[in-house]
Amino acid sequence: MENDSRIIGVFDSGVGGLSVLHHIRAALPGARLIYVADSAHVPYGDKSPAYIEARSLALARFLVGQGAQAIVIACNTATAAAVSSLRSRFGIPIVAMEPAVKPAVAATKSGVVGVLATIGTLESARFAALLEKYAGDVEIVTQGCPGLVEQVELGELHSARTRELIERYTAPLLARGADTLILGCTHYPFLAPLIREMVGDSIALVDTGAAVARQLQRRIQAELPARQLSVHPEPAEGRTTSEQFFTSGDAEQATRIMSLLWGKQIVAQQLPQEFI
């Protein structure tokens, strides 16, 4: 798939979805990726479902306008609020996130799984359905994590404040006997090294980024054959970048934080005003 011509759009409430984008790039090395961070509206976790749905529709329209042939909702909260709406409106593959309840239940030895997530995710009907389907006899202990998304948005992956929040949110889960923690927000994998340092090596950390990339790969291989050219094809020679980054927030700050999280220097562009 090195000569892939497909365009994949990815969006999140902010920069957290870059954790998923890393997996997508590994799975689809030749695809053109367009990423949108809705950082002017982050976090989604404390917004109403209607608000999140409206933002998700705006970002999806932008990505489709850019030629996206598939969209990844790289946000658990947006998935819960908007995936059905997006799938009903756009005739392209829409791949979504959900907390990794099934693999976590399979992994636990103590029979207790902790979930770190936003309030919006934990209160959603979609999350309740996951528990109903997969929890079985395993005890699922949930923990809302106000403030963690904002720490990642600031690039504070190892600060004293971030450490304090992680201690506050993981301690009750460990006290209940959890030996497996679900990272139920795409921002949280960027905090995994610090979480690992604080909870120890005996605690399993589970997220769904790799699984989402595999699902995307399956969907586009089945529905978007490689011979199908993109809406706005670019010649293989002379292509300046295979990733584009946009933000609804401050472009200079987004460039700095996204470069840190992406692992190389990028330039974030401001979304057009009608999508902000």
Secondary structure as the mmCIF struct_conf table of DSSP 4:
data_model
#
loop_
_struct_conf.conf_type_id
_struct_conf.id
_struct_conf.beg_label_comp_id
_struct_conf.beg_label_asym_id
_struct_conf.beg_label_seq_id
_struct_conf.end_label_comp_id
_struct_conf.end_label_asym_id
_struct_conf.end_label_seq_id
TURN_TY1_P TURN_TY1_P1 GLU A 2 ASN A 3
STRN STRN1 ILE A 7 ASP A 12
BEND BEND1 SER A 13 VAL A 15
TURN_TY1_P TURN_TY1_P2 GLY A 16 GLY A 17
HELX_RH_AL_P HELX_RH_AL_P1 LEU A 18 ALA A 27
TURN_TY1_P TURN_TY1_P3 PRO A 29 GLY A 30
BEND BEND2 ALA A 31 ALA A 31
STRN STRN2 ARG A 32 ALA A 37
HELX_RH_3T_P HELX_RH_3T_P1 SER A 39 HIS A 41
TURN_TY1_P TURN_TY1_P4 GLY A 45 ASP A 46
BEND BEND3 LYS A 47 LYS A 47
HELX_RH_AL_P HELX_RH_AL_P2 PRO A 49 GLY A 65
TURN_TY1_P TURN_TY1_P5 GLN A 66 GLY A 67
BEND BEND4 GLN A 69 GLN A 69
STRN STRN3 ALA A 70 ILE A 73
HELX_RH_AL_P HELX_RH_AL_P3 ASN A 76 ARG A 89
BEND BEND5 GLY A 91 ILE A 92
STRN STRN4 ILE A 94 ALA A 96
HELX_RH_AL_P HELX_RH_AL_P4 VAL A 101 ALA A 107
BEND BEND6 LYS A 109 GLY A 111
STRN STRN5 VAL A 112 ALA A 117
HELX_RH_AL_P HELX_RH_AL_P5 ILE A 119 LEU A 122
TURN_TY1_P TURN_TY1_P6 GLU A 123 GLU A 123
BEND BEND7 SER A 124 SER A 124
HELX_RH_AL_P HELX_RH_AL_P6 ALA A 125 TYR A 134
TURN_TY1_P TURN_TY1_P7 ALA A 135 ASP A 137
BEND BEND8 VAL A 138 VAL A 138
STRN STRN6 GLU A 139 GLY A 144
TURN_TY1_P TURN_TY1_P8 PRO A 146 GLY A 147
HELX_RH_AL_P HELX_RH_AL_P7 LEU A 148 GLU A 153
TURN_TY1_P TURN_TY1_P9 LEU A 154 GLY A 155
BEND BEND9 LEU A 157 HIS A 158
HELX_RH_AL_P HELX_RH_AL_P8 ALA A 160 ALA A 175
TURN_TY1_P TURN_TY1_P10 ARG A 176 GLY A 177
STRN STRN7 THR A 180 LEU A 183
BEND BEND10 CYS A 185 CYS A 185
TURN_TY1_P TURN_TY1_P11 THR A 186 HIS A 187
HELX_RH_3T_P HELX_RH_3T_P2 TYR A 188 LEU A 191
HELX_RH_AL_P HELX_RH_AL_P9 ALA A 192 VAL A 199
TURN_TY1_P TURN_TY1_P12 ASP A 201 SER A 202
BEND BEND11 ILE A 203 ILE A 203
STRN STRN8 ALA A 204 VAL A 206
HELX_RH_AL_P HELX_RH_AL_P10 GLY A 209 GLU A 223
BEND BEND12 LEU A 224 LEU A 224
TURN_TY1_P TURN_TY1_P13 ALA A 226 ARG A 227
BEND BEND13 GLN A 228 GLN A 228
BEND BEND14 VAL A 231 HIS A 232
BEND BEND15 ALA A 236 ALA A 236
TURN_TY1_P TURN_TY1_P14 GLU A 237 GLY A 238
BEND BEND16 SER A 242 SER A 242
STRN STRN9 GLU A 243 THR A 247
BEND BEND17 SER A 248 GLY A 249
HELX_RH_AL_P HELX_RH_AL_P11 ALA A 251 TRP A 262
TURN_TY1_P TURN_TY1_P15 GLY A 263 GLY A 263
BEND BEND18 LYS A 264 LYS A 264
STRN STRN10 ALA A 268 GLN A 270
HELX_LH_PP_P HELX_LH_PP_P1 LEU A 271 PRO A 272
HELX_RH_3T_P HELX_RH_3T_P3 GLN A 273 PHE A 275
#
